[in-house]
């Protein structure tokens, strides 16, 4: 799954109205969010962990339930 879907899920779950708000929530720059979305950059482990925790993913590498849920949106 592309990181864009996870980013959108975090935005939706926490009612973040913009990528700037999402960036602040995750502790990265708005430019980083833009790069994640376009594939110019991948999230580092710390950012991936923040996203996983924000989405309550118990084991982000194996969580088929959450992956299926996110893919359906």
Secondary structure as UniProt FT lines:
FT   HELIX           3..13
FT   TURN            14..15
FT   HELIX           19..26
FT   HELIX           30..38
FT   HELIX           45..54
FT   TURN            55..56
FT   TURN            60..62
FT   HELIX           64..71
//
